[in-house]
Structure formats: C-alpha cells, structure tokens
Amino acid sequence: MDDAYTVGDPDGLSPLQREIRDAVARELHAQFALRADHLDLADLPEVAYQVTLGVDRVLTGRLTPPRRTSAGR
C-alpha cells in the first residue's frame, strides 16, 4: 500500500502529480473540443505537443523561485 493512502490522499498522487494530471486533462479536453470530439491518428503528434507544453507550464511554474518584492528585503 502506498503511504499516500494512509495520510488521507485517496488518489495516491503527490501534489505535483495532481497538477500534471489536471494539466493533461485540461489539454485533452480542449483538443477534443477543437476537433469535434474526434481525434485521428494524424492529430496525435500535435495533441502530444500541446500536452507537453501544458506539463512544462506546470513544471516551470513550480521550479521558478518566488519573486522578492521590496517589502521582502
């Protein structure tokens, strides 16, 4: 059993994994909407590219240190 289940996290995912899952789900939803709920095999490279950009935004947002303001000096 994964430790996440013992600390009240029912899906067993870390916060980062949940953000990535949500980004992928949002992008897939958007891609299906753009393509009238139909994906051809020829569409998959573009869909994968868009999903990758969404995941990169999640990771970049997490890896960027918070900006310091003049009040924080």
C-alpha positions, 0 to 999 in steps of 0.5 A: 500500500502506498503511504499516500493512502494512509495520510488521507490522499485517496488518489495516491498522487503527490501534489505535483502529480495532481497538477500534471494530471489536471494539466493533461486533462485540461489539454485533452479536453480542449483538443477534443473540443477543437476537433469535434470530439474526434481525434485521428491518428494524424492529430496525435503528434500535435495533441502530444505537443500541446500536452507537453507544453501544458506539463512544462507550464506546470513544471516551470511554474513550480521550479521558478523561485518566488519573486522578492518584492521590496517589502521582502528585503 
